[in-house]
Amino acid sequence: MHYTIHKKTTYLSALLVVAAGTLILSCNQEFSKVIPETEPVDSVEVAFGSPRVLYIIADGARGKSVREGEFTHIHSLLPNSIYSWESLSDEETSPQNGTNWADLLTGVQKNKHGVVGDDYSNAQLDDFPLVFERIKENLPQSNLQVYTSSQAFHDHLTTGADIRELVEGDGAVQAAAATALAEDDITMVTAHYTDVDAAGRAHGYDLSVPEYRTALTEFDNRVGELLDVLRSRPNYGAENWLIVIKSSKGGDYEIPEWENDNTIFSNPEVNTFTIFYSNRYTTRIINKPFLGIRFQGDFVHFRDQVRGEVTAGNNDFYNLDNSAFTIELKIKKNPGPDNNFEYRYPALLSKRNRWSWDDVGWTIFLEGRGWQFNARGLGGNVGQTNGGNLANATWNSIAVVGVIRDGQRYVRTYTNGQFNNEVNITNYGSITNDLPLILGARDDNGQADCYIADVRFWKVALPEDVLQQYSCETGVPEDHPYYDFLAGLWPVVGSEGNEIKDEGPFGSHMTLSGDNIARDALADYVCAPSSEDLGETVPSNVDVPVQIMTWLKIPRQENWQLDGRVWLDQ
């Protein structure tokens, strides 16, 4: 009898596809178009009128709070907007503002513009100019005006604007921006608001906090006032306005555990909202992508020298002789000895006496952010094969495949179904010993703080397409095309006492030992994309300057090295 098996799903390509469908727009309902799987197109069709831009920046406005608040003026724009309540700011520098402001105004990330947190001492804004400078260079007659109540924003991030004023508070920003919007020849008005962030810092960044809700309501009213000024322009109907409303960052707040998916989308400090409005746009909502399948249950917590050892059946099945094999397991890392997710060589699964280049056997272990496979055979040769980096605090799938090809033996590594590396191990000889298979710690090199589960051992080299199909599922269904080659299956999840049952054909059950055997209830995703990959599926701060310049018909130059992309309503 097998433990919980989820319905088959297509692997990694589905992880990065935004879960959106076409819905019907009625009353206040939102709807989204299916987002085509195409490369970004950096062009926007503009058929009439001189393009103009209203750019509104709000610090500290969490996307979730703005969505749930259903603020009248902001939400009135949605039927003609490309928008997201799940857009992201820079993850590494929150809660400071500088990096996010620079992202919003240069179109490049901090490794280029050099603003790290609120430190401008290494800023590279000559090499990566602000959007105002880019516009003036290409549209010398443009009229650009910027208003802010932040000294740092004014001093470092307004160069190139015709008028750039430091004023007292959001009310003054509002009044100045409204005056600028009434000017006949205005090209772009940038209004930077800080009151929402101030309320969040003082009281908490959540709609349930009265002071924060009040600040968001006031911000929404300011948006409404600017919209009224804009629409009262004598030639507004013939003009071509892009309205951008963007929060630069979110804010720290303890979210309910049931909302936490252990990805960047559960970090309230980087949760922003993005609205690109034009009366020519149709609605497109950009949600967070499909994150994978949840792996739920009670899992053994591997730490404090906790380990499982095969004490029943025949351990010889798990020698790597001269035949093909596949080893799979799933791992979820917790922070390591340096309070990060990097480790120095702790074993995850091994058939070896000790961590030594001289010992015959094999080991799957953690190294840095990733993992490795190391082996020494009876031929006297030893080596290792690099795996990939592992996503933090969520389940990753690891696979080592031993392939025989043209009379040569190779080891191939895969992470979350994706190929990593291949090494020829023909000269290793048979990797055979009379030692037990060990899950988790060995005495000689410490232990990772982690969860390990769904361990599978096959006496066959699973083909890559089969490996990819099943690597991010849990369990092995009986209709698996290579089921008859299964030599070991240790779910680990749901085990009791000091035993981990082998649900494979040979009954090679493991006995748990260690100082602190414990099990924790978890419900995390398997093979969730990395933060870097996830960040590409929703709008980010660096996208805004690119969207604005494209709207103003400024051709993107390759030597600008912009990191942002243009979002289309189709």
C-alpha positions in Angstrom: 0.0 0.0 0.0 1.4 3.3 -1.0 1.2 6.7 0.8 -0.6 9.7 -0.6 0.0 10.1 -4.3 -1.0 13.3 -6.0 -2.5 13.4 -9.5 0.1 13.5 -12.2 1.1 17.0 -13.3 3.4 18.2 -16.0 6.6 19.3 -14.3 8.6 22.5 -14.3 7.2 24.3 -17.3 3.9 24.5 -15.4 5.6 26.0 -12.4 6.4 29.2 -14.2 3.0 29.6 -16.0 0.7 32.2 -14.4 -2.5 30.6 -13.3 -4.9 32.9 -15.2 -8.0 32.3 -17.2 -10.5 34.3 -19.1 -13.4 35.4 -16.8 -16.4 37.6 -17.4 -16.3 41.2 -16.3 -19.4 42.2 -14.5 -20.1 44.8 -11.8 -17.0 45.0 -9.7 -15.6 41.5 -10.6 -12.0 41.4 -11.8 -11.1 39.2 -14.8 -7.8 38.2 -16.4 -6.9 37.1 -19.8 -4.9 34.0 -20.4 -1.3 35.1 -20.6 0.4 33.7 -23.6 3.8 31.9 -23.2 5.7 34.2 -25.4 8.9 36.3 -25.0 8.4 39.8 -23.7 7.7 42.3 -26.4 9.2 45.8 -25.8 6.7 47.7 -27.8 3.4 49.4 -27.2 1.1 50.4 -30.0 0.3 54.1 -29.8 -2.1 55.3 -32.5 -3.0 58.9 -31.5 -2.0 61.9 -29.4 1.3 62.9 -27.9 2.2 60.4 -25.1 2.3 61.7 -21.6 2.8 60.0 -18.2 1.5 60.4 -14.6 3.8 58.4 -12.3 2.6 58.0 -8.7 4.9 56.3 -6.2 3.7 55.2 -2.8 6.2 53.9 -0.2 5.0 51.0 2.1 1.7 50.2 0.3 1.4 46.4 0.5 -0.3 45.0 -2.5 -2.6 42.7 -0.5 -3.8 45.6 1.6 -4.6 47.8 -1.4 -6.4 44.9 -3.1 -8.5 44.0 0.0 -9.3 47.7 0.8 -11.0 48.1 -2.6 -10.1 51.8 -2.5 -12.5 53.6 -4.8 -10.2 55.6 -7.0 -7.4 53.1 -7.5 -9.9 50.3 -8.2 -11.8 52.5 -10.7 -8.7 52.2 -13.0 -8.7 48.5 -13.2 -11.0 47.8 -16.2 -8.4 49.6 -18.4 -5.2 48.5 -16.6 -2.4 45.9 -16.6 -2.1 45.4 -12.9 -0.9 43.1 -10.1 -1.4 42.9 -6.4 1.5 40.4 -6.2 4.4 42.5 -7.7 7.7 42.5 -5.9 10.3 44.8 -4.6 14.0 44.0 -3.9 14.1 41.2 -1.4 17.5 41.8 0.1 17.4 45.4 1.1 13.9 45.7 2.8 12.9 47.7 4.8 15.1 50.4 3.4 13.9 52.5 0.6 16.9 53.5 -1.5 17.4 50.4 -3.6 13.8 50.2 -4.5 13.6 53.9 -5.4 16.7 53.5 -7.6 15.1 50.4 -9.3 11.9 52.4 -10.0 13.9 55.3 -11.6 16.7 53.6 -13.4 15.3 50.3 -14.8 18.3 48.4 -13.5 19.0 46.4 -10.3 21.4 47.3 -7.5 24.3 45.3 -8.9 24.3 48.0 -11.7 23.0 51.2 -10.1 25.0 50.6 -6.9 22.4 51.9 -4.4 22.3 49.3 -1.7 19.7 50.0 1.0 19.9 53.7 1.8 23.6 53.9 1.0 24.3 56.0 -2.1 28.1 56.2 -1.6 28.7 53.7 -4.4 25.9 54.8 -6.7 26.6 54.4 -10.4 24.0 56.8 -11.7 26.3 58.3 -14.3 26.6 54.8 -16.0 23.0 54.0 -15.3 21.1 57.3 -15.5 17.7 58.1 -14.1 14.6 57.8 -16.3 14.3 61.6 -16.4 17.8 61.9 -18.0 17.0 59.2 -20.5 13.8 61.1 -21.5 15.5 64.5 -21.8 18.3 63.0 -23.9 15.8 61.6 -26.4 13.0 64.2 -26.0 14.8 67.5 -25.3 11.6 69.6 -25.4 9.8 67.4 -22.8 8.5 68.9 -19.6 9.4 66.7 -16.6 8.4 67.5 -13.1 9.1 65.6 -9.8 7.7 66.3 -6.3 8.7 64.5 -3.1 8.9 65.2 0.6 11.9 62.9 1.0 15.3 64.6 1.2 17.2 61.5 0.0 14.8 60.9 -2.9 15.1 64.6 -3.9 18.9 64.8 -3.6 19.8 61.5 -5.4 17.0 60.4 -7.7 15.5 63.5 -9.4 18.3 64.6 -11.7 17.2 65.3 -15.2 13.8 66.7 -14.4 13.0 70.3 -15.4 11.4 70.9 -12.0 12.4 68.8 -9.0 11.1 70.1 -5.7 11.4 69.0 -2.1 8.2 69.9 -0.4 6.7 69.5 3.1 4.6 66.3 3.3 2.2 64.4 1.0 -0.3 67.3 1.0 2.3 69.6 -0.6 3.3 66.8 -3.1 -0.4 66.6 -4.0 -0.9 70.3 -4.6 2.3 70.6 -6.7 1.5 67.6 -8.8 -2.0 68.9 -9.5 -0.6 72.2 -10.6 1.9 70.5 -12.9 -0.8 68.3 -14.4 -2.8 71.4 -15.5 0.1 72.7 -17.6 -0.5 72.5 -21.3 2.9 71.2 -22.3 3.5 68.8 -19.5 5.1 65.5 -20.5 5.5 63.6 -17.2 4.6 64.3 -13.6 6.1 62.2 -10.8 4.5 62.3 -7.4 6.2 60.5 -4.5 4.2 59.8 -1.4 5.6 58.7 2.0 2.7 58.9 4.5 1.6 55.3 4.0 5.1 54.1 4.9 5.2 56.3 7.9 2.0 54.9 9.2 3.2 51.4 8.6 6.4 51.9 10.4 4.7 53.5 13.4 1.7 51.1 13.7 2.0 48.1 11.4 1.6 47.4 7.7 -1.8 45.8 7.5 -5.3 46.8 6.6 -6.4 45.6 10.1 -4.4 48.5 11.6 -6.6 51.6 11.7 -3.8 54.1 11.2 -2.5 52.2 8.2 -6.0 51.9 6.6 -6.5 55.6 7.1 -3.2 56.4 5.4 -4.1 54.2 2.4 -7.6 55.8 2.2 -6.0 59.2 2.2 -3.6 58.1 -0.5 -6.5 56.8 -2.6 -8.2 60.2 -2.2 -5.1 61.9 -3.5 -5.1 59.6 -6.5 -8.7 60.5 -7.1 -7.9 64.3 -7.0 -5.1 63.9 -9.5 -7.3 61.9 -11.8 -9.9 64.7 -11.6 -7.3 67.3 -12.6 -6.0 65.1 -15.4 -9.5 64.4 -16.9 -10.3 68.1 -16.7 -7.6 69.0 -19.1 -9.2 70.7 -22.2 -7.6 68.3 -24.6 -7.5 65.2 -22.4 -9.7 63.2 -24.9 -7.1 63.7 -27.6 -4.1 63.1 -25.4 -2.5 59.8 -24.8 -1.9 59.3 -21.0 -0.2 56.4 -19.3 -0.9 56.4 -15.5 1.5 54.4 -13.4 0.7 53.8 -9.7 3.3 51.8 -8.0 4.3 51.0 -4.4 8.0 51.0 -3.9 7.9 48.3 -1.2 5.6 46.7 1.3 6.2 46.4 5.0 6.8 44.0 7.8 3.7 42.4 9.3 3.2 38.9 10.7 0.9 37.1 8.2 -1.3 34.2 9.3 0.5 30.8 9.0 -2.1 29.5 6.5 -1.0 32.3 4.1 2.7 31.4 4.3 3.8 29.4 1.2 7.5 29.8 2.1 8.2 31.7 -1.1 8.9 35.3 -1.8 5.2 35.9 -2.2 4.8 35.3 1.6 7.2 38.1 2.4 5.0 41.2 3.2 8.0 43.5 3.0 8.4 42.9 -0.7 4.7 42.6 -1.6 3.8 45.6 -3.7 1.1 46.6 -6.2 1.5 47.8 -9.8 -1.0 49.5 -12.1 -0.4 50.6 -15.7 -3.5 52.4 -16.9 -4.5 53.7 -20.3 -8.0 54.2 -21.6 -6.8 52.1 -24.6 -5.9 49.0 -22.4 -8.1 46.1 -21.8 -7.9 44.4 -18.4 -5.0 42.1 -17.6 -4.4 41.0 -14.0 -1.0 39.4 -13.3 -1.3 36.9 -10.4 1.5 34.9 -8.8 2.3 31.7 -10.7 1.4 28.2 -9.9 3.9 27.2 -7.2 3.6 23.4 -7.4 2.1 20.6 -5.4 1.9 20.7 -1.6 3.6 17.9 0.4 1.7 17.5 3.6 2.1 15.4 6.7 4.3 14.7 9.7 8.0 14.7 8.7 11.0 13.5 10.6 13.2 16.5 11.6 16.8 15.5 10.8 19.1 17.3 13.3 21.0 16.5 16.4 22.5 13.3 14.8 19.1 11.9 13.9 19.4 9.3 11.2 17.8 6.3 9.7 19.7 3.1 9.0 18.5 0.1 7.0 18.3 -2.7 9.5 16.0 -5.1 7.7 16.2 -6.7 4.3 19.3 -6.8 2.2 21.6 -3.7 2.1 23.4 -5.1 -1.0 20.5 -3.8 -3.1 21.9 -0.3 -2.6 25.4 -0.9 -3.8 26.3 0.8 -7.0 28.0 -2.0 -8.9 28.5 -1.8 -12.7 24.8 -1.6 -13.5 22.5 1.3 -14.0 20.7 3.0 -11.1 18.6 6.0 -10.0 18.5 7.5 -6.6 15.8 10.2 -5.7 14.9 12.1 -2.6 13.2 15.3 -1.5 14.8 17.8 0.9 13.6 20.9 2.6 16.5 22.9 4.2 16.3 25.0 7.3 18.8 27.7 8.2 22.3 26.3 8.8 25.1 27.0 11.2 25.7 30.5 9.9 21.9 31.3 10.1 21.6 31.0 6.4 20.8 28.1 4.1 24.4 27.2 3.2 26.1 24.0 4.5 29.5 22.4 4.6 29.3 18.7 3.5 26.6 17.1 5.7 25.3 13.8 4.3 21.7 13.3 3.2 21.8 9.7 2.0 24.9 7.5 1.9 26.3 4.0 1.9 29.7 4.6 3.3 31.6 4.2 6.6 32.8 7.7 7.0 33.3 10.9 5.0 36.7 10.1 3.5 38.2 10.0 0.1 39.7 6.7 1.0 36.4 4.9 1.9 34.6 2.9 -0.8 31.0 3.9 -1.1 28.8 6.8 -2.1 27.3 9.9 -0.5 24.7 12.6 -1.4 25.5 15.7 0.6 24.9 19.4 0.9 27.6 21.9 -0.2 27.1 25.7 -0.1 23.7 26.5 -1.5 23.5 23.2 -3.5 24.3 19.5 -3.3 26.8 16.9 -4.6 27.2 13.2 -5.3 30.5 11.8 -4.2 31.7 8.2 -4.7 34.8 6.0 -4.5 34.9 2.5 -6.1 36.9 -0.6 -5.8 39.0 0.6 -8.7 40.6 3.1 -6.3 39.3 6.2 -8.1 37.1 8.9 -6.4 35.2 12.0 -7.6 32.0 13.9 -7.3 29.3 15.3 -9.5 27.8 18.7 -8.8 24.0 19.0 -8.4 22.1 22.3 -8.6 21.3 25.0 -6.0 18.4 24.3 -3.8 15.5 26.7 -3.0 15.4 27.6 0.7 12.7 26.6 3.1 10.7 24.6 0.6 10.9 21.1 -0.9 13.5 20.3 -3.6 13.8 17.1 -5.6 17.2 15.6 -6.0 18.1 12.7 -8.4 21.3 10.9 -9.2 21.2 8.7 -12.3 23.8 6.1 -13.2 23.8 5.5 -17.0 25.7 3.0 -19.1 26.3 4.4 -22.6 28.6 2.9 -25.3 30.2 0.7 -22.7 31.0 3.7 -20.4 29.4 4.5 -17.0 28.2 8.0 -16.2 26.6 9.8 -13.3 24.0 12.4 -14.1 22.5 14.8 -11.5 19.1 16.5 -11.6 17.5 19.1 -9.4 13.7 19.5 -9.6 13.8 17.5 -12.7 16.3 19.7 -14.5 19.6 18.3 -15.6 22.7 19.6 -13.8 25.9 17.8 -14.7 27.4 14.5 -16.0 30.7 12.8 -15.0 32.2 9.6 -16.4 32.8 7.2 -13.6 33.9 4.2 -15.6 37.3 4.1 -13.8 35.7 4.1 -10.4 35.0 0.4 -10.6 32.2 -1.2 -8.6 31.1 1.0 -5.7 30.3 -1.8 -3.4 30.6 -2.4 0.4 28.8 -4.4 3.1 27.7 -1.3 5.0 24.1 -0.2 5.7 22.2 2.5 3.8 22.0 5.6 6.0 19.5 8.4 5.7 20.7 11.6 7.4 23.7 12.2 9.6 26.9 10.3 9.9 29.1 10.8 12.9 32.1 12.3 11.1 30.8 15.5 9.5 27.8 17.0 11.3 24.3 17.2 10.0 22.1 19.5 8.1 19.0 20.9 9.8 16.5 19.6 7.3 13.6 17.3 6.4 14.2 14.4 4.0 11.4 12.4 2.5 10.2 10.4 -0.5 13.5 8.5 -0.9 13.4 6.2 -4.0 16.0 3.7 -5.2 15.8 2.1 -8.6 17.8 -0.6 -10.4 17.5 1.2 -13.7 18.5 4.6 -15.2 15.2 6.4 -15.4 14.9 8.2 -18.8 15.0 12.0 -18.5 11.4 12.5 -19.6 10.2 10.0 -17.0 12.3 11.5 -14.3 11.0 15.0 -15.1 7.4 13.8 -15.1 7.6 12.2 -11.7 10.3 14.0 -9.8 8.1 16.7 -8.3 5.3 14.3 -7.5 5.2 12.4 -4.2 5.1 8.6 -4.0 5.3 6.0 -6.8 2.1 5.0 -8.4 1.8 1.4 -9.5 1.3 2.5 -13.1 4.8 4.1 -13.1 6.4 2.8 -16.3 9.5 1.5 -14.4 7.7 0.3 -11.3 9.1 -3.2 -11.6 12.6 -1.8 -11.2 11.9 -0.1 -7.8 14.3 -1.4 -5.2 13.4 0.9 -2.3 10.7 3.4 -1.3 10.9 5.2 2.0 8.2 7.8 2.3 9.5 9.0 5.8 6.4 11.2 6.1 3.8 9.6 8.4 6.2 7.2 10.0 5.9 6.5 13.7 8.2 5.6 16.6 11.7 4.8 15.5 10.8 3.0 12.3 10.8 4.2 8.7 9.1 1.6 6.5 10.3 0.6 3.1 7.2 0.4 0.8 9.3 -1.1 -2.0 9.4 -4.8 -2.8 12.2 -5.9 -0.4 11.0 -4.5 3.0 14.3 -2.8 3.8 12.9 -0.9 6.7 15.0 1.7 8.5 15.5 2.2 12.2 15.7 5.8 13.5 18.3 6.8 16.1 19.5 10.1 17.6 19.3 12.4 20.6 16.1 14.2 19.6 13.8 12.3 17.3 10.9 14.6 16.4 8.3 15.0 13.7 6.9 18.3 12.5 3.6 18.9 10.6 4.4 20.6 7.2 2.5 21.6 4.1 5.0 23.1 1.7 5.3 23.1 -2.0 7.5 20.6 -4.0 9.8 22.1 -6.6 8.6 25.7 -6.1 10.6 28.0 -8.4 13.4 30.1 -6.9 12.9 33.7 -5.9 14.8 34.7 -9.0 12.5 32.8 -11.3 9.4 33.8 -9.4 10.4 37.5 -9.7 10.3 37.2 -13.5 6.7 36.2 -13.5 5.2 39.4 -12.0 6.0 43.1 -12.4 9.0 44.4 -10.5 10.3 47.9 -9.8 12.8 47.9 -12.6 10.0 47.3 -15.1 8.5 50.8 -14.6 11.1 53.0 -16.4 11.1 50.6 -19.3 7.3 50.8 -19.5 7.4 54.6 -19.4 10.1 55.1 -22.0 8.4 52.7 -24.4 5.1 54.6 -23.9 7.0 57.8 -24.8 8.3 56.1 -28.0 11.9 56.2 -26.8 13.7 53.2 -28.4 15.4 50.9 -26.0 19.2 50.8 -26.5 21.1 47.6 -25.8 24.0 49.5 -24.2 21.6 50.8 -21.6 21.7 47.3 -20.1 18.1 47.7 -18.7 16.8 44.9 -16.5 13.1 45.7 -16.8 10.6 44.5 -19.3 7.4 45.9 -20.9 4.0 44.4 -19.9 1.3 44.2 -22.5 -2.5 43.9 -22.0 -2.6 40.9 -24.3 
